[in-house]
């Protein structure tokens, strides 16, 4: 029998390089056990087929997971032309195959134009989106007829890295809620041959564009060779997830009032979400500044 894990209070952010073939939740639970973290969550799932950046939030950092979920992201995608699948990726069953016509660079560029900008996108039927309180993939596995919802998403850019007769390598930068599988499916229909994702890697999630990722294998090795001190060296502070927001510093008196839930007014505060700190001290929480410059506490950190 495996020894019982003694979980502990732990606050911070881990930029995990998720392996292929593993669900995001399974990766989270493995990392949480390695760190012995009492509380953890991820900031938006990656498909089992996909690899790459999966920010994991432990402890008080889970309070900003929703903000990171809405951040911009970038992916490298391998798109296989000539076949559609029920999952829109190579993990699914092939539904239809079609010959791939000759596609020159200009034709491909024209097909990508309507897939960029603010677009309406239909989610894959095998997705975590909920309908009637139940994920679509659960309904799909039962064989139910599903009308996947459409929603508006933003695709900032699609760059062609490599073009082969039946395979494309694309780099996609997009906003929250964008399904790369749907982009591949819709591109295949525009080209008249069908398509699906054969490989997908998430490169970054704002605000972690330059930050290094760490694999589960590297975490296990660090723990084995250097103990928990080596493991903790891979953990980012909660503040690392706040760099994209307006920073407001409060003096001791203001900090006490903020912690008590009181509203504050200060000089030059801009309307919007703010990361609130005590001057020369820790993060206090998230606040919302209205159009008049009034700061209202929203989520308080217990650090």
C-alpha positions as CSV (number, residue, x, y, z in Angstrom):
1,X,0.0,0.0,0.0
2,X,1.3,3.4,-0.9
3,X,2.2,5.7,2.0
4,X,-0.5,8.2,3.0
5,X,0.4,11.7,1.7
6,X,0.5,14.5,4.3
7,X,-0.9,17.4,2.4
8,X,0.0,21.0,3.4
9,X,-0.9,24.6,2.8
10,X,1.0,25.7,-0.3
11,X,0.5,28.9,-2.4
12,X,2.0,29.4,-5.8
13,X,1.8,28.8,-9.6
14,X,3.4,25.9,-11.5
15,X,3.8,26.1,-15.3
16,X,3.5,22.5,-16.2
17,X,4.5,21.1,-19.6
18,X,1.6,18.6,-19.8
19,X,2.4,15.3,-21.5
20,X,0.4,13.9,-24.3
21,X,-2.2,11.2,-23.6
22,X,-3.1,12.6,-20.1
23,X,-6.1,14.7,-19.1
24,X,-5.4,18.1,-17.5
25,X,-7.1,17.0,-14.3
26,X,-4.9,13.9,-14.1
27,X,-1.8,16.1,-14.6
28,X,-3.0,18.5,-11.9
29,X,-3.6,15.7,-9.4
30,X,-0.1,14.2,-10.0
31,X,1.6,17.6,-9.6
32,X,-0.5,18.3,-6.5
33,X,0.6,15.0,-4.9
34,X,4.2,15.7,-5.7
35,X,4.0,19.1,-4.0
36,X,1.6,17.8,-1.3
37,X,-0.6,20.8,-1.9
38,X,-3.9,20.8,-0.1
39,X,-5.7,22.8,-2.8
40,X,-5.1,23.1,-6.5
41,X,-6.7,23.9,-9.8
42,X,-5.8,24.5,-13.5
43,X,-6.5,27.5,-15.7
44,X,-8.4,25.8,-18.5
45,X,-7.9,22.3,-19.7
46,X,-5.8,21.0,-22.6
47,X,-7.0,18.1,-24.6
48,X,-5.4,14.7,-23.7
49,X,-3.7,14.7,-27.1
50,X,-2.2,18.2,-26.5
51,X,1.1,19.0,-24.8
52,X,2.5,22.3,-23.4
53,X,1.8,25.0,-20.9
54,X,-0.9,24.2,-18.3
55,X,-0.7,26.8,-15.5
56,X,-1.5,25.1,-12.2
57,X,-2.6,27.2,-9.2
58,X,-2.1,26.0,-5.6
59,X,-3.6,27.5,-2.5
60,X,-4.5,31.1,-2.6
61,X,-3.4,31.3,-6.3
62,X,-6.6,29.4,-7.1
63,X,-8.3,32.7,-6.6
64,X,-6.8,34.1,-9.8
65,X,-7.3,30.9,-11.9
66,X,-10.4,32.5,-13.5
67,X,-8.4,35.5,-14.6
68,X,-5.7,33.3,-16.2
69,X,-8.4,31.2,-17.9
70,X,-9.4,34.3,-19.8
71,X,-5.9,35.2,-21.0
72,X,-4.5,35.1,-24.5
73,X,-2.8,31.8,-25.6
74,X,-0.6,30.5,-28.4
75,X,-0.5,27.1,-30.0
76,X,1.5,25.1,-32.6
77,X,-0.9,22.9,-34.4
78,X,-0.4,20.0,-36.9
79,X,-3.4,19.8,-39.2
80,X,-3.9,16.6,-41.3
81,X,-6.0,17.2,-44.4
82,X,-8.3,14.7,-46.1
83,X,-10.2,13.2,-43.1
84,X,-12.7,14.4,-40.5
85,X,-13.2,12.7,-37.2
86,X,-15.9,12.7,-34.5
87,X,-13.5,14.5,-32.1
88,X,-11.9,16.8,-34.7
89,X,-8.5,15.3,-33.7
90,X,-6.6,12.1,-34.3
91,X,-7.9,10.5,-31.1
92,X,-11.4,10.1,-32.6
93,X,-13.0,7.9,-35.1
94,X,-12.8,8.8,-38.8
95,X,-16.1,9.9,-40.1
96,X,-15.2,10.7,-43.7
97,X,-12.2,10.8,-46.0
98,X,-11.9,12.9,-49.1
99,X,-9.1,13.5,-51.6
100,X,-7.0,16.6,-51.0
101,X,-6.9,19.0,-53.9
102,X,-3.8,20.9,-54.9
103,X,-3.6,23.9,-52.5
104,X,-1.2,26.7,-53.2
105,X,-0.1,29.3,-50.7
106,X,-2.6,31.9,-51.9
107,X,-5.5,29.5,-51.7
108,X,-4.5,28.5,-48.1
109,X,-4.1,32.2,-47.1
110,X,-7.5,33.0,-48.5
111,X,-9.1,30.1,-46.6
112,X,-7.5,31.3,-43.3
113,X,-8.9,34.8,-43.6
114,X,-12.4,34.1,-42.3
115,X,-11.0,32.1,-39.4
116,X,-9.2,35.2,-37.9
117,X,-10.5,38.2,-36.0
118,X,-13.8,38.1,-34.0
119,X,-15.5,35.0,-35.4
120,X,-18.4,32.7,-34.5
121,X,-17.1,29.2,-33.8
122,X,-19.0,25.9,-33.2
123,X,-17.4,23.9,-30.4
124,X,-16.5,20.2,-31.0
125,X,-19.2,17.8,-29.7
126,X,-16.4,16.1,-27.7
127,X,-15.7,19.1,-25.5
128,X,-16.0,20.1,-21.8
129,X,-18.7,22.7,-22.6
130,X,-21.8,22.0,-20.5
131,X,-25.3,21.6,-21.8
132,X,-28.0,21.0,-19.3
133,X,-25.4,20.8,-16.5
134,X,-23.5,18.0,-18.3
135,X,-20.3,18.1,-20.4
136,X,-20.9,17.6,-24.1
137,X,-18.4,14.8,-24.2
138,X,-20.4,12.7,-21.7
139,X,-23.5,13.1,-23.9
140,X,-21.5,12.2,-27.0
141,X,-20.1,9.1,-25.4
142,X,-23.6,7.9,-24.8
143,X,-24.4,8.3,-28.4
144,X,-26.8,11.2,-28.0
145,X,-27.5,13.6,-30.9
146,X,-25.8,16.9,-30.0
147,X,-26.1,20.4,-31.4
148,X,-22.9,21.9,-30.3
149,X,-23.2,25.6,-29.4
150,X,-21.7,28.4,-31.3
151,X,-20.0,31.3,-29.6
152,X,-17.9,34.3,-30.4
153,X,-14.1,33.9,-30.0
154,X,-11.1,36.0,-31.0
155,X,-8.3,34.6,-33.2
156,X,-5.5,37.1,-33.2
157,X,-3.4,35.5,-35.9
158,X,-2.8,32.2,-37.8
159,X,0.7,31.8,-39.2
160,X,1.6,29.0,-41.7
161,X,4.9,27.5,-40.5
162,X,5.0,24.7,-43.0
163,X,2.8,23.5,-45.9
164,X,2.9,20.0,-47.3
165,X,0.4,18.4,-49.7
166,X,-1.7,16.7,-46.9
167,X,-0.3,18.3,-43.7
168,X,-0.1,21.9,-42.4
169,X,1.9,23.3,-39.5
170,X,0.1,26.4,-38.0
171,X,0.9,28.8,-35.2
172,X,-2.3,30.2,-33.7
173,X,-2.6,33.1,-31.2
174,X,-6.0,33.5,-29.8
175,X,-8.2,34.6,-26.9
176,X,-10.1,32.6,-24.3
177,X,-12.5,29.8,-25.4
178,X,-11.1,29.2,-28.8
179,X,-11.0,25.6,-30.0
180,X,-8.0,24.8,-32.2
181,X,-9.8,21.6,-33.2
182,X,-12.7,23.7,-34.5
183,X,-10.4,25.9,-36.5
184,X,-8.8,22.8,-38.2
185,X,-12.3,21.3,-38.9
186,X,-13.6,24.6,-40.4
187,X,-10.4,25.1,-42.5
188,X,-10.8,21.6,-43.9
189,X,-14.4,22.3,-44.9
190,X,-13.3,25.5,-46.6
191,X,-10.6,23.7,-48.5
192,X,-13.2,21.0,-49.5
193,X,-11.3,18.0,-48.1
194,X,-11.9,17.9,-44.4
195,X,-9.2,18.1,-41.7
196,X,-8.4,17.4,-38.1
197,X,-5.8,18.1,-35.5
198,X,-2.9,15.5,-35.5
199,X,-0.8,17.3,-32.9
200,X,-1.2,20.3,-30.7
201,X,1.2,22.1,-28.3
202,X,0.3,25.2,-26.2
203,X,3.3,27.5,-26.2
204,X,2.3,30.1,-23.7
205,X,-0.5,31.6,-21.7
206,X,-0.5,35.3,-20.7
207,X,1.3,36.6,-18.7
208,X,3.8,33.7,-19.0
209,X,5.1,34.2,-22.5
210,X,8.7,33.9,-21.6
211,X,8.6,31.7,-18.5
212,X,10.0,28.2,-18.7
213,X,7.7,25.1,-18.3
214,X,8.6,22.0,-16.3
215,X,7.6,18.4,-17.0
216,X,6.2,15.9,-14.5
217,X,9.3,13.8,-15.0
218,X,11.6,16.8,-14.2
219,X,9.5,17.4,-11.0
220,X,9.9,13.8,-9.9
221,X,13.6,13.9,-10.6
222,X,14.0,17.2,-8.6
223,X,12.1,15.7,-5.7
224,X,14.2,12.5,-5.8
225,X,17.5,14.3,-6.1
226,X,17.0,17.5,-4.2
227,X,14.0,17.0,-2.0
228,X,11.2,19.4,-1.5
229,X,13.5,22.4,-1.6
230,X,14.4,21.6,-5.2
231,X,10.8,21.1,-6.0
232,X,9.7,24.4,-4.5
233,X,12.3,26.2,-6.7
234,X,10.0,25.4,-9.7
235,X,7.1,27.2,-8.1
236,X,6.2,30.8,-9.0
237,X,4.8,33.2,-6.5
238,X,1.1,34.2,-6.8
239,X,2.3,37.7,-7.8
240,X,3.7,36.2,-11.1
241,X,0.1,35.8,-12.3
242,X,-0.8,39.4,-11.5
243,X,1.8,41.3,-13.7
244,X,-0.7,42.0,-16.4
245,X,-3.0,44.0,-14.2
246,X,-2.8,47.6,-12.8
247,X,-0.8,47.5,-9.6
248,X,-2.1,49.5,-6.6
249,X,0.0,49.8,-3.5
250,X,-1.7,50.8,-0.2
251,X,-0.2,52.1,3.0
252,X,-0.8,50.3,6.3
253,X,-4.0,52.2,7.1
254,X,-5.5,51.7,3.6
255,X,-4.4,48.0,3.7
256,X,-6.4,47.4,6.9
257,X,-9.5,49.0,5.4
258,X,-9.1,47.0,2.2
259,X,-8.9,43.8,4.2
260,X,-12.1,44.8,6.0
261,X,-13.9,45.1,2.6
262,X,-14.0,48.9,2.6
263,X,-13.8,50.9,-0.6
264,X,-11.0,53.3,-1.1
265,X,-10.2,56.2,-3.4
266,X,-6.7,57.1,-4.5
267,X,-4.9,59.3,-7.0
268,X,-4.6,58.2,-10.6
269,X,-6.2,54.8,-10.3
270,X,-7.5,53.6,-13.7
271,X,-10.9,51.9,-14.1
272,X,-10.6,48.1,-14.3
273,X,-9.3,45.1,-12.4
274,X,-6.4,45.9,-10.1
275,X,-3.8,43.8,-8.3
276,X,-3.6,45.3,-4.8
277,X,-0.5,45.2,-2.6
278,X,0.6,46.5,0.7
279,X,3.5,48.9,0.2
280,X,6.7,46.9,0.7
281,X,4.5,44.0,1.7
282,X,2.5,41.0,0.3
283,X,-0.4,40.8,-2.2
284,X,-3.6,41.8,-0.6
285,X,-6.1,40.8,-3.3
286,X,-7.9,41.7,-6.4
287,X,-10.0,44.9,-6.6
288,X,-12.2,46.7,-9.2
289,X,-11.7,50.4,-9.8
290,X,-14.8,52.1,-11.2
291,X,-15.0,55.1,-13.5
292,X,-14.8,57.5,-10.6
293,X,-11.5,56.0,-9.3
294,X,-13.2,54.1,-6.4
295,X,-11.5,50.8,-5.5
296,X,-13.7,48.0,-4.3
297,X,-12.2,44.7,-2.9
298,X,-13.2,41.6,-4.8
299,X,-11.0,38.7,-3.8
300,X,-8.8,38.9,-0.7
301,X,-5.6,36.8,-0.4
302,X,-4.7,35.1,2.9
303,X,-0.9,35.1,2.6
